[in-house]
Amino acid sequence: MLNQSPSPKKATNLSLSADVLAEAKALGINVSQACDAFLRDLVREERARQWKADNAGFIAEYNRVVEHEGLPLSEWRGF
């Protein structure tokens, strides 16, 4: 699982648009940190998408049961 705590870095080669890279450097953007943050977010979003797809059947069935039978333990809710 990805988290925000520091983890070991691994050198890699990337192909980036030369004009965008030059502008990023001119603006003082740390390209390595920006790529890492973007990729971290992209991985998190993809994992969430895959989880939803993997569990879509269960979620649909649970929603059907709740719609038909109501929320579990609802008779004991105090709000």
DSSP file (Angstrom, degrees, kcal/mol; ACC not computed):
  #  RESIDUE AA STRUCTURE BP1 BP2  ACC     N-H-->O    O-->H-N    N-H-->O    O-->H-N    TCO  KAPPA ALPHA  PHI   PSI    X-CA   Y-CA   Z-CA
    1    1 A M              0   0    0      0, 0.0     2,-0.3     0, 0.0    43,-0.0   0.000 360.0 360.0 360.0 140.2    0.0    0.0    0.0
    2    2 A L        +     0   0    0     38,-0.1     2,-0.3     2,-0.0     0, 0.0  -0.642 360.0 170.8 -84.9 139.4    1.2    3.5   -0.8
    3    3 A N        -     0   0    0     -2,-0.3     4,-0.1     2,-0.2    37,-0.0  -0.819  44.5-109.0-137.1 179.8    1.6    6.0    2.0
    4    4 A Q  S    S+     0   0    0     -2,-0.3     3,-0.1     2,-0.1    -2,-0.0   0.516  80.2 109.0 -91.3  -5.3    3.0    9.4    2.5
    5    5 A S  S    S-     0   0    0      1,-0.1    -2,-0.2     0, 0.0     0, 0.0  -0.383  85.1 -87.9 -71.0 150.8    5.9    8.3    4.7
    6    6 A P        -     0   0    0      0, 0.0    -1,-0.1     0, 0.0    -2,-0.1  -0.300  51.5-177.3 -59.2 137.5    9.3    8.5    3.2
    7    7 A S        -     0   0    0     -3,-0.1     0, 0.0    -4,-0.1     0, 0.0  -0.901  37.6 -75.6-131.1 162.5   10.3    5.4    1.3
    8    8 A P        -     0   0    0      0, 0.0     2,-0.3     0, 0.0    -1,-0.0  -0.251  49.2-128.8 -58.0 144.1   13.5    4.5   -0.5
    9    9 A K        -     0   0    0     -3,-0.0     2,-0.4     0, 0.0     0, 0.0  -0.670  15.8-157.1 -94.2 150.7   13.9    6.2   -3.9
   10   10 A K        -     0   0    0     -2,-0.3     2,-0.1     2,-0.0     0, 0.0  -0.994  18.9-125.2-129.3 125.9   14.7    4.3   -7.1
   11   11 A A        +     0   0    0     -2,-0.4     2,-0.3     2,-0.0     0, 0.0  -0.423  37.9 170.2 -67.7 141.3   16.4    6.0  -10.0
   12   12 A T        -     0   0    0     -2,-0.1     2,-0.5     2,-0.0    -2,-0.0  -0.966  32.7-116.6-147.6 161.9   14.5    5.7  -13.3
   13   13 A N        -     0   0    0     -2,-0.3     2,-0.4     2,-0.0    -2,-0.0  -0.892  31.6-177.0-104.0 132.7   14.6    7.1  -16.8
   14   14 A L        -     0   0    0     -2,-0.5     2,-0.6     2,-0.0    -2,-0.0  -0.939  22.7-140.1-125.0 149.4   11.6    9.1  -18.0
   15   15 A S        +     0   0    0     -2,-0.4     2,-0.3     2,-0.0    -2,-0.0  -0.951  32.5 173.6-108.0 114.9   11.0   10.7  -21.3
   16   16 A L        -     0   0    0     -2,-0.6     2,-0.2     2,-0.0    -2,-0.0  -0.859  42.6 -90.4-119.8 153.6    9.4   14.1  -20.8
   17   17 A S     >  -     0   0    0     -2,-0.3     4,-2.6     1,-0.2     5,-0.2  -0.462  35.3-137.9 -62.5 127.9    8.5   16.9  -23.3
   18   18 A A  H  > S+     0   0    0      1,-0.2     4,-2.4    -2,-0.2     5,-0.2   0.868 100.0  50.4 -60.0 -40.0   11.6   19.1  -23.5
   19   19 A D  H  > S+     0   0    0      2,-0.2     4,-2.1     1,-0.2    -1,-0.2   0.905 112.5  45.8 -68.3 -40.1    9.6   22.4  -23.4
   20   20 A V  H  > S+     0   0    0      2,-0.2     4,-2.6     1,-0.2    -2,-0.2   0.916 113.0  50.5 -67.9 -42.2    7.6   21.4  -20.4
   21   21 A L  H  X S+     0   0    0     -4,-2.6     4,-2.5     1,-0.2    -2,-0.2   0.923 110.8  48.9 -60.9 -45.0   10.7   20.2  -18.6
   22   22 A A  H  X S+     0   0    0     -4,-2.4     4,-2.3    -5,-0.2    -1,-0.2   0.906 113.0  47.3 -62.4 -42.1   12.6   23.4  -19.3
   23   23 A E  H  X S+     0   0    0     -4,-2.1     4,-1.8     2,-0.2    -2,-0.2   0.898 110.8  51.8 -67.6 -39.6    9.7   25.5  -18.1
   24   24 A A  H  <>S+     0   0    0     -4,-2.6     5,-2.7     1,-0.2     4,-0.4   0.931 111.6  46.5 -61.6 -45.5    9.3   23.4  -14.9
   25   25 A K  H ><5S+     0   0    0     -4,-2.5     3,-1.3     1,-0.2    -1,-0.2   0.908 110.4  53.1 -63.2 -41.4   13.0   23.9  -14.2
   26   26 A A  H 3<5S+     0   0    0     -4,-2.3    -1,-0.2     1,-0.3    -2,-0.2   0.823 109.2  50.1 -63.2 -30.7   12.7   27.6  -14.9
   27   27 A L  T 3<5S-     0   0    0     -4,-1.8    -1,-0.3    -5,-0.1    -2,-0.2   0.455 118.3-113.2 -87.0  -1.1    9.8   27.8  -12.4
   28   28 A G  T < 5 +     0   0    0     -3,-1.3     2,-0.4    -4,-0.4    -3,-0.2   0.719  59.5 159.4  78.4  21.3   11.8   26.0   -9.8
   29   29 A I      < -     0   0    0     -5,-2.7     2,-1.1    -6,-0.2    -1,-0.3  -0.634  44.3-130.0 -79.7 130.5    9.6   22.9   -9.8
   30   30 A N     >  -     0   0    0     -2,-0.4     4,-2.6     1,-0.2     5,-0.2  -0.712  22.4-165.3 -79.3 102.8   11.2   19.8   -8.4
   31   31 A V  H  > S+     0   0    0     -2,-1.1     4,-2.7     1,-0.2     5,-0.2   0.868  83.5  53.4 -62.5 -40.0   10.4   17.4  -11.3
   32   32 A S  H  > S+     0   0    0      2,-0.2     4,-2.3     1,-0.2    -1,-0.2   0.940 112.6  43.4 -62.2 -47.4   11.2   14.3   -9.3
   33   33 A Q  H  > S+     0   0    0      2,-0.2     4,-2.7     1,-0.2    -2,-0.2   0.899 114.2  51.3 -64.8 -40.2    8.9   15.2   -6.5
   34   34 A A  H  X S+     0   0    0     -4,-2.6     4,-2.4     2,-0.2     5,-0.2   0.920 112.3  45.6 -64.3 -43.8    6.1   16.4   -8.9
   35   35 A C  H  X S+     0   0    0     -4,-2.7     4,-2.7    -5,-0.2     5,-0.2   0.910 113.7  49.9 -64.9 -41.7    6.3   13.1  -10.8
   36   36 A D  H  X S+     0   0    0     -4,-2.3     4,-2.4    -5,-0.2    -2,-0.2   0.925 112.7  46.3 -62.8 -45.4    6.3   11.1   -7.6
   37   37 A A  H  X S+     0   0    0     -4,-2.7     4,-2.2     2,-0.2    -2,-0.2   0.916 114.7  47.1 -64.5 -43.7    3.3   12.9   -6.2
   38   38 A F  H  X S+     0   0    0     -4,-2.4     4,-2.5    -5,-0.2    -2,-0.2   0.928 113.8  47.0 -64.6 -44.8    1.4   12.6   -9.4
   39   39 A L  H  X S+     0   0    0     -4,-2.7     4,-2.7     2,-0.2    -2,-0.2   0.889 109.9  54.0 -65.2 -38.6    2.1    8.9   -9.8
   40   40 A R  H  X S+     0   0    0     -4,-2.4     4,-2.2    -5,-0.2    -1,-0.2   0.930 111.8  44.9 -59.5 -46.4    1.2    8.3   -6.2
   41   41 A D  H  X S+     0   0    0     -4,-2.2     4,-2.6     2,-0.2    -2,-0.2   0.902 112.5  51.5 -64.2 -41.7   -2.2    9.9   -6.7
   42   42 A L  H  X S+     0   0    0     -4,-2.5     4,-2.3     2,-0.2    -2,-0.2   0.906 110.6  47.9 -63.0 -42.4   -2.7    8.1  -10.0
   43   43 A V  H  X S+     0   0    0     -4,-2.7     4,-2.6     2,-0.2    -1,-0.2   0.916 111.5  50.9 -64.2 -43.3   -1.9    4.7   -8.3
   44   44 A R  H  X S+     0   0    0     -4,-2.2     4,-2.1     1,-0.2    -2,-0.2   0.921 112.0  47.0 -60.8 -44.7   -4.3    5.6   -5.5
   45   45 A E  H  X S+     0   0    0     -4,-2.6     4,-2.4     2,-0.2    -1,-0.2   0.898 112.5  49.4 -64.2 -41.2   -7.1    6.5   -7.9
   46   46 A E  H  X S+     0   0    0     -4,-2.3     4,-2.7     2,-0.2    -2,-0.2   0.894 109.7  51.2 -67.6 -39.4   -6.5    3.3  -10.0
   47   47 A R  H  X S+     0   0    0     -4,-2.6     4,-2.6     2,-0.2    -1,-0.2   0.914 111.2  48.6 -62.4 -41.2   -6.6    1.1   -6.9
   48   48 A A  H  X S+     0   0    0     -4,-2.1     4,-2.4     2,-0.2    -2,-0.2   0.912 111.7  49.4 -64.3 -42.5   -9.9    2.7   -5.8
   49   49 A R  H  X S+     0   0    0     -4,-2.4     4,-2.2     1,-0.2    -2,-0.2   0.924 112.8  46.8 -62.6 -44.1  -11.3    2.2   -9.3
   50   50 A Q  H  X S+     0   0    0     -4,-2.7     4,-3.1     2,-0.2    -2,-0.2   0.892 110.5  52.6 -65.6 -39.3  -10.2   -1.5   -9.3
   51   51 A W  H  X S+     0   0    0     -4,-2.6     4,-2.0     2,-0.2    -2,-0.2   0.930 110.3  48.2 -61.2 -45.1  -11.6   -2.0   -5.8
   52   52 A K  H  < S+     0   0    0     -4,-2.4     4,-0.4     1,-0.2    -2,-0.2   0.911 114.1  46.4 -61.8 -42.4  -15.0   -0.6   -6.9
   53   53 A A  H >< S+     0   0    0     -4,-2.2     3,-0.8     1,-0.2     4,-0.3   0.921 113.1  49.1 -66.2 -43.3  -15.0   -2.8  -10.0
   54   54 A D  H 3< S+     0   0    0     -4,-3.1    -1,-0.2     1,-0.2     3,-0.2   0.817 120.7  36.3 -65.3 -30.2  -13.9   -5.9   -8.1
   55   55 A N  T 3X S+     0   0    0     -4,-2.0     4,-2.6    -5,-0.2    -1,-0.2   0.252  83.1 107.1-108.1  10.5  -16.7   -5.3   -5.5
   56   56 A A  H <> S+     0   0    0     -3,-0.8     4,-2.6    -4,-0.4     5,-0.2   0.879  79.9  51.6 -59.5 -40.2  -19.4   -4.0   -7.7
   57   57 A G  H  > S+     0   0    0     -4,-0.3     4,-2.3    -3,-0.2    -1,-0.2   0.932 112.1  45.2 -63.1 -46.7  -21.5   -7.2   -7.4
   58   58 A F  H  > S+     0   0    0      2,-0.2     4,-3.0     1,-0.2     5,-0.2   0.923 113.7  49.9 -62.8 -44.5  -21.3   -7.2   -3.6
   59   59 A I  H  X S+     0   0    0     -4,-2.6     4,-2.7     1,-0.2    -2,-0.2   0.919 111.4  48.6 -62.3 -44.3  -22.2   -3.5   -3.4
   60   60 A A  H  X S+     0   0    0     -4,-2.6     4,-2.0    -5,-0.2    -1,-0.2   0.916 113.9  46.5 -61.8 -43.3  -25.1   -3.8   -5.7
   61   61 A E  H  X S+     0   0    0     -4,-2.3     4,-2.5     2,-0.2    -2,-0.2   0.917 112.3  49.9 -66.7 -42.7  -26.4   -6.8   -3.8
   62   62 A Y  H  X S+     0   0    0     -4,-3.0     4,-2.8     1,-0.2     5,-0.2   0.930 111.1  49.3 -60.5 -45.5  -25.9   -5.1   -0.4
   63   63 A N  H  X S+     0   0    0     -4,-2.7     4,-2.4     1,-0.2    -1,-0.2   0.874 110.3  51.6 -61.7 -36.9  -27.8   -2.0   -1.7
   64   64 A R  H  X S+     0   0    0     -4,-2.0     4,-2.1     2,-0.2    -1,-0.2   0.921 111.1  47.2 -64.9 -43.6  -30.6   -4.3   -3.0
   65   65 A V  H  X S+     0   0    0     -4,-2.5     4,-3.8     2,-0.2     5,-0.5   0.927 113.0  48.2 -64.2 -45.0  -30.9   -5.9    0.4
   66   66 A V  H  X S+     0   0    0     -4,-2.8     4,-2.2     1,-0.2    -1,-0.2   0.900 111.9  50.2 -63.0 -40.3  -30.9   -2.6    2.3
   67   67 A E  H  < S+     0   0    0     -4,-2.4    -1,-0.2    -5,-0.2    -2,-0.2   0.893 119.9  36.6 -63.8 -38.8  -33.5   -1.2   -0.1
   68   68 A H  H  < S+     0   0    0     -4,-2.1    -2,-0.2    -5,-0.2    -1,-0.2   0.896 134.8  20.5 -80.5 -42.6  -35.7   -4.3    0.4
   69   69 A E  H  < S-     0   0    0     -4,-3.8    -3,-0.2     1,-0.2    -2,-0.2   0.543 102.5-123.7-108.1 -10.2  -35.0   -4.9    4.2
   70   70 A G     <  -     0   0    0     -4,-2.2    -1,-0.2    -5,-0.5    -2,-0.1  -0.243  52.0 -33.9  87.4 176.2  -33.7   -1.6    5.5
   71   71 A L  S >  S-     0   0    0      1,-0.1     3,-1.7    -4,-0.1     4,-0.2  -0.442  71.4-102.1 -71.5 141.3  -30.5   -0.9    7.3
   72   72 A P  T 3  S+     0   0    0      0, 0.0    -1,-0.1     0, 0.0    -2,-0.0  -0.382 104.9   5.9 -60.9 139.7  -29.2   -3.6    9.5
   73   73 A L  T >  S+     0   0    0      1,-0.1     3,-1.8    -3,-0.1     4,-0.3   0.611  85.6 138.6  64.3  14.1  -29.8   -2.9   13.2
   74   74 A S  G X   +     0   0    0     -3,-1.7     3,-1.2     1,-0.3    -1,-0.1   0.792  61.5  65.8 -62.0 -27.4  -31.9    0.2   12.3
   75   75 A E  G 3  S+     0   0    0      1,-0.2    -1,-0.3    -4,-0.2    -2,-0.0   0.717 103.2  47.7 -68.4 -18.0  -34.4   -0.6   14.9
   76   76 A W  G <  S+     0   0    0     -3,-1.8    -1,-0.2     2,-0.0    -2,-0.2   0.383  83.6 118.6-101.4   2.9  -31.8    0.1   17.6
   77   77 A R    <   -     0   0    0     -3,-1.2    -4,-0.0    -4,-0.3    -3,-0.0  -0.461  50.5-158.0 -70.5 140.8  -30.5    3.4   16.2
   78   78 A G              0   0    0     -2,-0.1    -1,-0.1     1,-0.1    -3,-0.0   0.260 360.0 360.0-101.3  10.2  -30.9    6.3   18.5
   79   79 A F              0   0    0      0, 0.0    -1,-0.1     0, 0.0    -2,-0.0   0.329 360.0 360.0-137.7 360.0  -30.8    9.0   15.8
